[in-house]
């Protein structure tokens, strides 16, 4: 751990990294690898015997069930090997677990809450291992006295059984209080250190226990009986105290580091916003080049993580479709003439759909001379597909025709599809086989899918979750530029979506989308310039990702030297 602390600035770059370190510290703490074992410490076995004897003297029922408590934990059930002097114990053997009074007669509902009185604590009041006094609610003394259970005192731990499952807090500075039904009180035996138990509940080991004993439903929850089965590594009492002191010292350091990194992130975000604002404000290719040169010269200080590259990429696309990356040359044919030719071609080929011109209110920004606004449906044939019946195996078995769904738009190009359909499926459902270089827009789908753009590199059918954009004749020359425009317009397309629980785009909204059209020759220059700049972004993003992965490997390597890798918990479990 000392080695890791000495290399804070090199290894830890974000507040999230510090949170990972905190989890690692707690892992080491409950493994007995954070402080040295002292030979003079009373071993946990003797501590357990003292607890057992003390309980036996005060609890007649315990005497009859003594053999059931503090039973040995089978070796194959132990999560990892403990140091000498430690002991695996079930939580319910060391602590008394007490639910709140959940009877309708006594349980305080919202109407029973008052502005002052006896604290009534729910899961939302547990913040960073403490009870947040700023948001706490209260019940009257009379209501508190009616409760038959669920009353806490200083030194107890409150543990959340559902909702924010696993969240916990140590009661400090409260003479008394009551819990909501989502919590359970963990009453720590006086021979034990409550802070050690709090650190245990915040550790990845406790997270493993939660996964082992939760009810397995879509909304996991625990019962107090299940919590009692949790395995806890019990150190000697003197070592519990040393562990708590060491954890607190380390957390003071990591907290200071997290604050430092958060300030640095905020300052860096401000610098990035300023640099991108100057870039977006460029009113000429020359000014763009000046601002770009500044960013390029400060890549390493401005762009330190892979996610910093996305805003720069978006800014490049934004400037491209506004005509600020390139300059129109004197011999360029205007976009108006280009659009006239495309319109004439479409009329001649029998396309009779007429779209109204783009209104002033539909124009999101001013265009350079020679550019024009056009509706997407006036330059491309826009269609969709469908899903052949899943109940008919003849539509899928031994299929040979590619069939793309909205998930295929996760990639910029589609060279294969996850599924193939048969000729019968294509014929019976009247699916069109779209030609290579058709653009696809995801109309709906999970997460970030809606609004994504991809390009077919094969002939393929599609399902109803995709819109197809086919460019023919002279319009084919616009395809590469239009793809850039649609990539830029990702957020705008998502805002266009309509629908209930799952927002959807539709074909008409795609057709009616206003697109900025440069002269054809300028489009070629724009595409070439964007490809060059995005290539630099891609290379930078790859370098940053590689550096991030290397740093992560180095952290894991350092942790392994102090024992973090000596058990079954890996980095993913550390960060849960």
Secondary structure by P-SEA (a helix, b strand, c coil): caaaaaacccccccaaaaaaaaaaaaaaaaacccbbbbcccccaaaaaaaaaaaaaaccaaaaaaccccccccccccccccccccbbbbbccccbbbbbcccccccccccccccccccbbbcccccccccccccbbbbbcaaaaaacccccccccbbbbbccccccbbbbbccccccccccccccccccccccaaaaaaaaacaaaaaaaaacccccccccccaaaaaacccccccaaaaaaaaaaaaaaaaaaaaaaaaaaaaaaaaaaaaaaaaaaaaacccaaaaaaaaaaaaaaccccccccccaaaaaaaaaaaaaaccccccccccccaaaaaaaaaaaaaaacccccccccccccccccccccbbbbbcccccccccccccccccccccccccbbbbccccccccccccccbbbcaaaaaaaccccccccbbbbbccccccccbbbbbbcccccccccbbbbbbccccccaaaaaaaaaaaaaaaaaaaccccccccccaaaaaabbbbbccaaaaaaaaaaaaaaaaaaaaaaaaaaaaaaaaaaaaaaaaaaacccccccccccccc
